[in-house]
Amino acid sequence: MKLLVLALLVWMPCAYGEIFAPGDNRTDFRTYVAKASHYLRTKQVASPEDAMQIGLAMGYVEGLALMLQSDKVICPPTGSPAKRLDVVFRYLERHPRGDQEVAAVMVMRALGEAFPCPK
């Protein structure tokens, strides 16, 4: 089943047009996650555009996290989505050259490192 999830994460962006595809938009995902992380710390939003970007980043990360968790690809402790977003934010800070990957793969790697399932 893990192989199926991985295949979907790789195939779906190609088939439907990844919202955060590598290339021209590759910095957008990092920017959106950084804005969401800042918002979660300060509860301040600079503009309506920022609010949209924050919501998009939070929903994207949480949606993937829930899918990965339901298939036992990751096993995070119960808690808030803010923790999962923070894990992704910190991963992106540690891996600045990951811009050649689609956002879904970066999220999967970040959450997989932080919340591995027991074998």
Summary of the structure (lengths in Angstrom):
residues: 119
radius of gyration: 13.9
end to end distance: 14.7
largest distance: 44.7
contacts: 335
relative contact order: 0.18
helix: 71%
strand: 0%
